[in-house]
Amino acid sequence: MMFHVPFALRWLLPCLVLVLGIQWSALADDDDSAVVRPTLPPVASVHVVPLRMQSVSQTVVAYGQVAQDPARLQTVSLARAGQVIRLAVRAGQHVRRGDLLLTFARSAAVTQTWRQAQTAVQYAEAERARVAQLRSQQLATVSQLDAADRALADARSALEAARSSGSDSAQTGVRAPFDGWVQSVSVAVGDRVAADAPLLQLGPESGQGVLLDLDAVDRQRVHAGLAVRIVPLMTGSPAQDGTLAYLADVINPTTQQVSAVVRVAGHGLLPGERVRGEIALGAHRALVVPRTAVLDDGNGDCIYQVRGGRAWRVAVQRGIESGDVVAVSGKLLPDAPVVALGNYELQNGMAVRQDAP
């Protein structure tokens, strides 16, 4: 017995197979797109250095300028009144011993005093001779002769004092007593000055110093006698060693800082030059890392150390900073290198590739 499929059903079967095939294909595509393919973890390239122990010095940094040590400045003056007729130097000029500084002419009063001193000696000499003659004739006493001797000695002393002050010269050239710098000039050509009035101020080469301005908070940390390294900021000259000689006990009301004077061993600095002073407070041994290794990620200071191919965050406390290194303390990983460069994008546990130190 044969089974006859109706004509309508024979037409629908191919269509149904076609529809089912399309749906199966769509389902198969959906399954492929749902597959999660694994991705490689990020790897950071970093430069590492070993964690090391070294001696570090704690320093206080201050800025200032080269100047003469006030305690070693010398004022040039003359013991007689007169007039400045020539100036051979100006402030800031370097002079050698014996160089002419200025020419000074004695005043009319000094000239008169000098002539009076000369006359007094001549009179005393004549009087002494007269009394001596009278004494030889038994017409004068011994005491009268002694008085004449004393008067002559006093007149000669007065004349010598006038000569020592330069009163015997109509003009006097004032010369530098040592090698140094002209700190200031107090007179001008034509000025009439009194005896012992300051004419100019000199500073010896060996008396070169530095005036520093310290922050008030550092005042209690430093004291006289500490070593100071002076670094020129303008000329690029070599740094020089000095000693903290003086420290003020008051705060400058204008700068709100404390003044300090440093005596420098050499004399290669230019007066007025800006400098940086590094005052050494002492040294001790500590674990140090490069300055670039220490980060502040919002949760405090930290460094990254590499162990097992990964970077691990370690919280640290900053210590003394010396040169390009900083002392650190904390729960550091022993013998694990420290990331010095490339640490800004690191996260705790991130895989890293180490560059050669």
C-alpha positions in Angstrom: 0.0 0.0 0.0 1.5 3.3 -1.0 1.4 6.4 1.1 0.5 9.5 -0.8 1.7 12.9 0.5 -0.7 15.7 -0.3 0.5 18.2 -2.8 0.4 21.2 -0.4 2.5 19.3 2.1 5.1 18.4 -0.5 5.5 22.1 -1.3 5.8 23.2 2.4 8.5 20.7 3.4 11.4 22.3 1.4 10.4 25.7 2.8 10.5 24.4 6.4 13.9 22.9 5.9 15.2 26.1 4.5 13.9 28.2 7.4 15.3 25.8 10.0 18.7 25.9 8.2 18.8 29.7 8.4 17.9 29.7 12.1 20.5 27.1 12.9 23.2 29.2 11.1 22.2 32.3 13.1 22.4 30.3 16.4 25.8 29.0 15.4 27.0 32.6 14.7 25.7 33.7 18.1 27.6 31.0 19.9 30.9 31.9 18.2 30.5 35.6 19.2 29.8 34.6 22.8 33.2 32.9 23.2 35.6 35.0 25.6 39.1 35.0 24.2 41.8 35.4 26.9 43.9 38.7 26.8 47.5 39.1 27.8 48.1 41.1 31.1 49.9 44.5 30.7 53.7 44.5 31.1 55.5 47.7 32.1 59.0 48.4 31.2 60.9 49.8 34.2 64.5 50.8 35.1 65.6 49.4 38.4 68.4 50.1 40.8 69.5 48.2 43.9 68.4 49.3 47.4 71.7 50.3 49.1 73.0 51.5 52.4 75.3 54.6 52.4 76.3 57.6 54.5 74.1 60.7 54.0 74.6 64.2 55.3 71.8 66.3 56.5 72.1 69.9 55.2 70.4 73.2 55.5 70.3 75.2 52.3 70.3 79.0 52.3 71.0 81.6 49.6 72.9 84.9 49.8 75.7 86.8 48.2 79.5 87.2 48.5 80.6 90.2 50.6 83.4 91.2 52.9 83.4 89.8 56.4 82.2 92.9 58.4 84.6 91.9 61.2 87.6 92.2 58.9 86.8 95.5 57.1 89.4 98.3 57.7 88.5 102.0 57.6 91.2 104.3 56.1 91.5 107.7 57.7 94.1 110.4 58.4 94.9 111.9 61.8 94.7 115.5 60.4 92.2 117.7 58.7 92.5 118.5 55.0 91.0 118.3 51.6 90.6 115.4 49.0 92.2 116.6 45.8 92.2 113.3 43.9 90.4 109.9 44.1 92.2 107.0 42.4 89.8 104.2 43.2 86.1 103.4 43.4 83.9 101.0 45.3 84.3 97.4 44.2 87.7 97.9 42.8 90.5 95.4 43.5 93.7 96.9 44.7 97.2 95.7 45.5 99.3 96.7 48.5 100.9 100.1 47.8 98.4 101.2 45.1 97.4 104.8 45.4 93.9 105.3 46.9 93.6 109.1 47.0 95.7 112.3 47.4 95.1 114.5 50.4 96.2 118.1 51.0 96.6 119.4 54.5 94.4 122.3 55.6 95.5 125.8 56.5 95.0 125.0 60.2 97.3 122.0 59.9 99.9 124.0 58.1 99.8 126.6 60.9 100.1 123.9 63.5 103.1 122.5 61.8 104.8 125.8 61.6 104.1 126.5 65.3 105.6 123.2 66.2 108.7 124.0 64.3 108.9 127.4 66.0 108.4 125.9 69.4 111.3 123.6 68.9 113.6 126.4 67.8 112.5 128.6 70.8 113.0 125.6 73.2 116.5 124.9 71.8 117.5 128.6 72.2 116.1 128.8 75.7 117.9 125.7 76.8 121.2 127.0 75.4 120.6 130.3 77.3 119.9 128.6 80.6 122.8 126.3 80.2 125.1 129.3 79.7 123.7 131.0 82.8 124.2 127.8 84.8 127.8 127.7 83.7 128.2 131.2 85.2 126.4 130.1 88.4 123.6 132.5 87.4 120.9 129.7 87.0 119.9 126.8 89.2 119.9 123.1 88.3 116.1 123.0 88.4 115.9 125.8 85.9 118.2 123.8 83.5 116.0 120.7 84.1 112.9 122.8 83.2 114.5 124.0 80.0 115.4 120.4 79.1 111.8 119.2 79.7 110.4 122.1 77.5 112.7 121.2 74.7 111.8 117.5 74.9 108.1 118.4 74.8 108.5 120.7 71.8 110.4 118.0 69.9 107.7 115.4 70.8 105.0 117.7 69.5 107.0 118.2 66.3 107.5 114.5 65.8 103.8 113.8 66.3 102.9 116.4 63.7 105.4 114.8 61.3 104.0 111.3 62.0 100.5 112.5 61.1 101.8 113.9 57.8 101.5 117.5 58.7 105.0 118.2 57.3 103.8 117.4 53.8 101.6 119.8 51.8 100.1 116.8 50.0 100.0 113.1 51.0 99.2 110.1 48.9 97.2 107.5 50.8 98.1 104.0 49.7 96.5 100.5 50.2 98.0 98.7 53.2 97.2 95.2 51.8 95.7 93.3 48.8 92.0 93.5 48.8 88.8 95.2 47.6 87.5 98.7 48.1 84.3 98.2 50.0 83.1 101.8 50.0 84.3 105.3 49.4 83.0 108.0 51.8 84.4 111.1 50.2 84.6 112.9 46.8 87.1 115.2 45.2 87.0 118.6 46.9 85.6 117.4 50.2 87.1 119.0 53.3 87.3 116.4 56.1 88.1 116.5 59.7 90.9 114.6 61.4 90.3 110.9 61.7 87.2 111.1 59.5 86.6 107.9 57.5 87.8 108.2 53.9 87.1 104.7 52.5 86.8 101.1 53.6 88.9 98.2 52.5 88.5 94.5 52.8 91.4 92.1 52.6 91.4 89.2 50.1 91.7 86.8 52.9 88.6 88.4 54.6 86.2 87.4 51.9 82.9 86.1 53.2 79.3 85.2 52.4 76.1 86.7 53.8 73.4 84.1 53.9 69.7 84.4 54.7 68.4 81.5 56.7 64.8 80.5 57.1 63.7 81.2 60.7 62.7 77.5 61.2 66.3 76.5 60.6 67.8 78.9 63.2 67.7 76.3 66.0 69.3 73.7 63.8 72.6 75.5 63.1 75.4 77.1 65.1 78.7 78.8 64.6 81.5 76.5 63.6 79.6 74.3 61.2 81.1 73.5 57.8 79.5 75.3 54.8 79.9 74.6 51.1 79.5 77.7 49.0 78.3 77.1 45.4 78.4 80.1 43.0 75.2 80.5 41.0 76.2 83.1 38.4 79.8 82.5 37.2 80.0 78.7 37.4 83.2 79.0 39.5 84.2 75.9 41.6 82.5 75.5 44.9 84.4 76.6 48.0 84.5 75.4 51.6 83.8 77.8 54.5 82.8 78.0 58.1 79.8 79.5 59.7 81.3 82.4 61.7 78.3 84.3 62.9 74.6 83.8 63.3 72.1 86.5 64.2 69.7 86.0 67.1 67.0 88.2 65.6 64.8 87.9 62.5 65.2 90.6 59.9 61.9 92.4 59.8 62.2 93.1 56.0 63.1 89.6 54.8 61.7 87.6 57.8 64.9 85.6 57.7 68.0 85.2 59.9 71.3 86.6 58.7 74.5 84.5 58.9 78.1 85.2 58.0 80.3 82.5 56.4 84.1 82.9 56.2 85.5 81.3 53.0 89.0 79.9 52.9 89.9 81.1 49.4 89.3 84.4 47.5 88.1 83.3 44.1 84.5 84.5 44.5 83.4 87.8 43.0 81.9 90.4 45.5 78.2 90.6 45.1 77.9 87.2 43.4 74.8 85.2 44.3 75.6 81.8 45.9 73.9 78.8 47.6 75.2 77.8 51.0 74.9 74.1 52.1 75.4 73.9 55.8 76.3 70.4 56.9 74.5 69.3 60.1 76.0 65.8 60.4 76.0 62.4 58.6 74.7 58.9 59.3 74.2 55.6 57.4 70.7 54.9 55.9 69.0 53.0 53.1 68.8 55.3 50.1 67.0 55.3 46.8 67.0 57.8 43.9 64.7 60.8 44.4 62.8 59.7 41.3 61.9 56.4 43.0 59.8 58.0 45.7 56.2 58.8 44.7 53.2 60.3 46.4 50.2 58.4 45.0 47.6 60.1 47.2 47.9 57.5 50.0 51.3 58.7 51.1 54.9 58.3 50.0 55.8 54.9 48.4 58.3 53.1 46.3 57.9 50.1 44.0 60.2 47.1 44.4 60.4 44.2 41.9 60.0 40.6 43.0 58.9 37.6 41.0 58.6 39.7 37.8 56.0 42.0 39.4 56.1 45.5 41.0 55.0 45.7 44.6 54.0 49.0 46.3 55.9 49.6 49.6 54.9 52.5 51.9 58.0 54.5 53.1 58.9 57.5 55.2 61.2 60.1 53.7 64.4 60.9 55.5 67.4 63.1 54.8 67.8 64.2 51.2 71.4 64.4 50.0 72.3 65.1 46.4 70.2 62.9 44.1 69.3 60.3 46.7 66.8 60.3 49.7 66.9 58.1 52.8 63.8 55.9 53.2 62.4 53.7 55.9 59.5 51.2 56.0 58.7 47.5 55.4 61.1 47.3 52.6 61.6 44.0 50.7 65.2 42.9 51.3 67.4 42.4 48.2 64.6 43.5 45.9 65.5 46.1 43.4 63.8 49.5 43.4 62.0 51.0 40.4 63.7 54.3 39.6 62.1 55.1 36.3 58.8 54.1 34.8 57.0 53.9 38.2 54.3 56.5 37.5 52.0 54.1 35.7 52.6 51.1 38.0 49.9 49.4 40.0 50.5 47.0 42.9 51.3 43.6 41.5 51.7 44.7 37.9 54.0 42.6 35.7 57.2 44.4 34.7 60.1 44.0 32.4 63.4 45.2 34.0 65.8 47.2 32.0 69.5 47.0 32.9 70.5 49.2 35.8 
